[in-house]
Every structure is written in structure tokens, then in C-alpha cells.
Amino acid sequence: MADYYFSVDISQQQFLQYYRGNITSVMVNTECGRSMEIDASHFRSFVSAYGVVGRFRITLDNNNRLIDLEEVG
């Protein structure tokens, strides 16, 4: 398993594109320099009036499948 940290700042208006079906994934750059494409549905529980804003940790298994995504501050 591996943990990666990244920050996201997606406005509520931008994230509406997910609900409209115009986007399906979010591209992030981790703090260690790795680029990742994460299914936008994993961010649903983090949407607020400001959109999706914060620092996150993603945990992947040995096959790079998502185990957990959590906001860490």
C-alpha cells in the first residue's frame, strides 16, 4: 500500500460539471510529484458551498486501486 498527499481547490461551479456528466475525473499532482487521475465520484462527500477545497491523502493498494481518500487538513 502507498499513501499520497495532494491539495485540491475546485470551485462549486467547476464541480457541477461532474454532476452534469461533463467530467468524470479529477487530475491532481501529489506532493511527491506524481500525477494522478481520480474518479470525481470519490470527492462527492467533500463538496461544500465552496466546492472541494483542502489537503487530502489517498491510499492505494499494490495494484494502484483506491483503498481510501480522506481530507487531512
Buried (B, 14 or more C-beta within 10 A) or exposed (E): EEEBBBBBEBEEEEBEEBEEEEBEBBEBEBEEEEEBEBEBEBBEEBBEEEBBBBEBBBBBEEEEEEEEBEBEE
